[in-house]
Amino acid sequence: MNTDRGVLDVGSFEFECGESIEQLDLAYEAYGEFDGDNAVLVCHALTGSAHVAGGHDRSDTGGQARAWWDTIVGPGKAIDTNDYYVVCVNDPGSCYGSTGPASENPATGEPYGLEFPPVTVGDWTRAQRRALDALGVGRLHAVTGGSVGGMNVLEWAKRYPDDVRRVAPIATAARLDAQCLALDAIASRAITSDPNWNGGDYYDDEPPYDGMALARMIGHVMYLSKESMDAKFGRRAAGRDALSDTPPAEVSGGFFPYRDVEAYLDYNGRKFVDRFDPNAYLYILAAMDDYDLSEGYDSDGEALGAFTGEAMVMSFTGDWHFTIGQAEWLAESFREANVEVAHHVVESGYGHDAFLVESEHVGPPLADFLDRGIEGRAVTDTDEDIEAVGTVQTDGFSD
């Protein structure tokens, strides 16, 4: 697979908050050959990077060891790099090669920390447009991505409606609901209440590892369904190796078991702190929390009103982070905008992360949508009268 990766200097950049930086660097990876009409932009999720494909090749990937959508992007795969020129850009504010809080502030020679401007999903979209311009890519054949990357996809349809033919937002919504906002708030507090956070100025000392690990544990609970957690862990006690590595809470005096699910969370929390900057996590989490498709418009449908291409919304039955009801709300918003749209529902008990791990369900409809639009043979549309639609959007969130 022909792969091009690097960092683009797109010059000075003014963020939506009104603050500017002198130089914005954007890490990117591109796969395949560009023929002027076959570019597909992939938008990564919360802690993803530009390293979307290419297996375990970790050279120059900013620290992300494994390609996060390697089962979907590549030769002969759903997003076939024999046919498409696939581009992924690391979001501003992240820590995988693009400029963010951990980057050096040229004015001080020190990391930006909290002096880095607040970032929004709109900033990511504008930065991607700048990166594509630098790569010589004009109109896109398609934009796709999952979770907050799906919000990024929606922003493309809203902000650059003439620049993309097809959009495929996956496992996402027009905005977060109150429960997810609450859990994100707890994750943020876990980081900022860690004594080592030091107001975001920890780069010369010990980072807030404990708080960061707790924040990631909350994330993992959000990404799995009750069904998948019961099947994977149940109430089993962890094995002897796990006990020796992370002992049970001291309050129990060893009386209560250290459970398999606890060992899973502890392991993933520890692993995460070695690869992601806590300030970057706070910035990107805040960008997701802040996103509202209808901002500046009277409704979500009006926000999408200038888009004239096709859309496929994909959701998963076991996903309580972004529900099928929220996805149907999106599909109905596209219909309100007179956009040809299909809502493809995947029967899955896995949870939110199904879009990353269940390629056998995600790949066929995505491939057919890229090839033939909503008429693709594997693309199915739901009954428009999904009962959950009326319960997922309250008056405070509908427009």
N, C-alpha and C positions, 0 to 999 in steps of 0.2 A: 504494500500500500504506500503510495506516494504521500509523504508527510512533510509539512512545512510548519515549523514552530519558531517562535521568537517573541520579541517584545517591541511594540510599536510606540514611538514617541509621537503623540498626536498634539503636542504643543500645550498651550495654556488652556485651562478648562474652567468654566464657571458653572458651579453646581446650582441646583434649583433653589437652594437656601440663600443664594446671592453671594456666597464666598467663592473665591477662585484660588487655584494653585498655578504656579508658573509652568509646570510640566506634568502631564499625565501620561504615564507609561501603561500600556495595555498588553498583557501576555495573551498570546493566541496560539491555537493550533489549527491547521487546515489540512484536509485530506482529499486526495483525488485531483482531477484536472479541471480547471475552470474553462468553460466554453462560451462564457458570456451570458448564459441563460439557465444555468443549472445549479446555482448556489443555494445551499440550505444552511441556515443559521441555527445552531443548537444552543439553547440557553441553559446554563447549569443551575442546580438547586443551591440550597443555603451554604453548604461547605464544600461545594464542588470546585473544580478548576477547569482550565482550558483543556486538560488532558482527558478528553472524552473517549478516545479510542487508542488502540495500540498496545493492549495488554499490560504487562508489568514493566515495560520500558520506562524507567523513572528518570532518565537523563533529561535535564533541562525542563522538568515539569513542575518546578517550584515546590517540590516536596510531596506531592500526591503520588504515591507509589503505584497505584493501580488505576487504570482507565475506568471511569465511573459508568460508562454506557457502552462498553466494548462489545456487549452482546447484541447491540442494536446498530452500531455504526461500524462499517468496514466493508471489504469486498464481499459481495454476495449476501450481505445482511440487509435488514429492513431499510436502513438508510445506506444504500449501496454506493460505496465510494468509486465503483466502476462507472456509475452513472452521474453521481452528484459531486459537486465541490462543496465539502462540508467544513464549516468554520465554527469554532467555539472561542469565545473571548472571556477571560477572567474578569469578573466585575470589579470596577473601582471600589475601594474599601475592603477588598479581600486581602489575602496574604499569600496568594499563589502566583506572584509575579507582577500583578498590576499594582498601581500606587494605592496605598492604604495607610492606616494608622501606624503600622510597623515600618513604613518606608522612611527614608531620610528626608527631613525637611531642609531644603537647600538654604533656607534663611538662618538655620541654627546649627546645621550639621548633626542634629539629633533626630531620633524618630519623631514623627508628628504626634503620636499619642492622640489625646483628645483635641489637639489643635487641628486635626484633619477635619475638613468640612463634613457635616452630616450628608449622607448619600441617600438617594431615593431610587426606586425602580425606574423612574423616568430618566435619572442620570445614567443608569446602566444602559438604557436603550439608546440614548444620545451618544454615549461613548462607543457603543457597538457600531452605530452608524458612522462615526469617525473612523473606527478601525477598518470597516469595510471599504470606506472611501480610500483609505491608504493602501488597501489590497487591490484596488481597482474593481471592486464589486459594486454594481449599481442596484438594479431591482433584483430581489430575491425570489427564487422559486417558492421557498417555504421557510417558515420559522416554527420551531417546535422546542418544547422543554417541559419539565415537570415541576410541581410544587411551586416555590417562588419563581422558578424558571418559567413556569406557565403564566404567572403574572407578567413576567417580562415579555412573553409572547403576546399577551393581550395588549400590552402597551405599544407593541409594534403596530397592531391593527388600529389602535387609537391614534398614535402619534405620526406614524408614517404609512398611512393607508394605501398610498400609491406605490409603495416600495416593496410590496410582497403580494404574491398571488394566493398563497394558501397558509393558513395558520392552524397549528395543532396544539392547543393548550391541554396539558395532561395533568390529572390529579391536582387541580387547582381551583381557585374561586376568584370572584371579583374583589373580595376583601376577606380578611380573617373575621371569624365570629368571636364573641366575647370569651368563650371558654379557651380558645387557642391564645387569645391576647393575654388571658390570665396566666396560662402556663408559661408563655414567653416572658411575662413579667417576673415570675418566680425564677426562671432561668437567668434572667439578667441580674436579679437581686443576688443570686448565688455567687455570681462573679464579683459584683461591686461590693459585696459585704465581706469578701475574703480580704483579710488584712494586707495581703501582699499585692492587692490591686493598686493601692496607693494612688487613687485618683487617676488611674491610667498610666502613671509614670513608673513602670516597673522594669523597663528594658535593661537596666544595669544591675538588676537585683533578681530575686526569685519571683517568677511570675505567679499569678493567683491560680495555681494548679488545682487546689482543692475545689474552689468555686467553679472553675471551668469544667472539671470532671462532673460535678453535680449538675451543671447546666446541660451537659451532653447526655447524662442519664435521663433527664426529663425529656429531652428530644427523642431518645430511643423509645421511651414509653409511648410518645405521641405517634411514632412511625409504625408501631405494630398494633394489631387488633387484639381484642380479648381472646378471640378464637385461636389466633396464632401463638399468643403467649401461653395459653393453657396447653396447647399441643406441644410447644417447644420446651416448656419448663415445668408445668404443673406446680405442685408443691414440694417437689423433690429437694432433698438436701444436696448441696454441692459435694463433689468428690474430694478425696483426701488432698489432692494437689491444690485445688482451689482453696481449701481450708488453710494450708500452709502458706499460701501466697497472700491471702487477705482474710484474716481471722474474723470471726463473728464480732458483732458490736460488743464492746466491753461491758455495757450495761447489763447484758444477759449473763455474764460470768461464764459463758460457754454453755449455758444450760439449753438455750434455744438453738435450733439448727441454723447454720449459714446456708441459705437456699440457693438453688441453681440460678434462679432469676437474679438474685443479688450478685452472684459471681459474674453473670453476663454483663450486668450494668457496671460493676466495678472495672471489669476488664476493658469495656469500651470507653469508659470515662478516662481511664489511665492512658489508653492508646491515643485518645484524641488530643490530650494536652501536649503531646509531643509533636503534633503536626499543624496546629492551628493557633493563631494569635488571639488571645482573649478580647482585645479591643476590636479586632476585625469581626469577631463573633457578635459582639454587642452592636456594631454598626450595621451589619447585614440583617440581624434579627430586627432591629428598629426599622430598617427599610421595608421589610416584609410586613411588619405590624402596621406601618403607616399607609401601605398601598390601598387605594380606593379607585377602582376603575372609573367611577362616575365623577371623580373630582373635576370641577370646572364645567360639568354638564348637569342636566336635570335628571338623567337616568343612565343606567348602563347601556341601554339600547342606543340612546342619543350619542354616547361616547364612541360607539362603534359605527355611527351612521355614515362615515365617509369611506369605510372599507367596502370594496366591491368584489373581493375575492371569495374564496370558499373557506369554511372552517370545519374542523372536526374536534369536538370536545370529547375527551376520554376520561372516564371515572371508574372507580373500583368499589364493589359493594362492601368490602370490609374496611374501607377508608373512613374513619371518623374525623380525621384531621380536615380533609376536604371531601365532603359527602357527595353522593350522587345527586342529592337534591340541590346542592349548590352548583353542581355542574349543569344540571338541567336549567337552573336559573340563567346560567351563562348562555346555554344554547337558546333559550327563549329570548335573551337580549339580542343575540345575533339575528334571530327571526324578526324581532321588532325592527332591526336595522335593515331588513330585507336582504340579509346575507344567506346564501345557501349553506346550510349547516347540518351536520349529523352529530348526535350525541351517542357515542359508542360506550356502552357499559360493560365492564369486564367482571364476570362472576369470580370473586377472589376472596378468600378469607385471610389473606396475608396482612393487609393493612395498607397504610400510606405508601410504604416503600415498595409496594408491588410494581410500581412503574419502573423501578430499578432492577428488580430481580426476576420478574415473570416475563421474560422476553418472548416466550412462546405465545403469550396472550397480547402483548403490546406490539410485537413486530409485524404480524400480518395486516392488521387494519392500518397501521401507520404506513407501511410500504405501499398498500393499495391507495391510500389517500394521497400520498406524494405522487403516485403514478397517474391515477384517474380521478382524483378529487373524491367527493362524497359518493360517487357512483362505483367506487372500488368494490370488488367482489367480497372482500372481508370486512368492509365497513358496514356496520348495522346502526340503525337509528332506534332510539327508545320511543315508547309511547309518550306522547307529550303530556299526558295526564299523570305524571309521577306524583304520587300522593305526598311525598316528602317536600315537594317544592314549596308548599304553602307554609312550612314550618321552619325553613332554614333562613329566611330573610325577614327580619322584623322591620317595622317602620323606621327604626333608627339606622338600618343598614341598606335599605332598598334603593336609595338614590342619594 
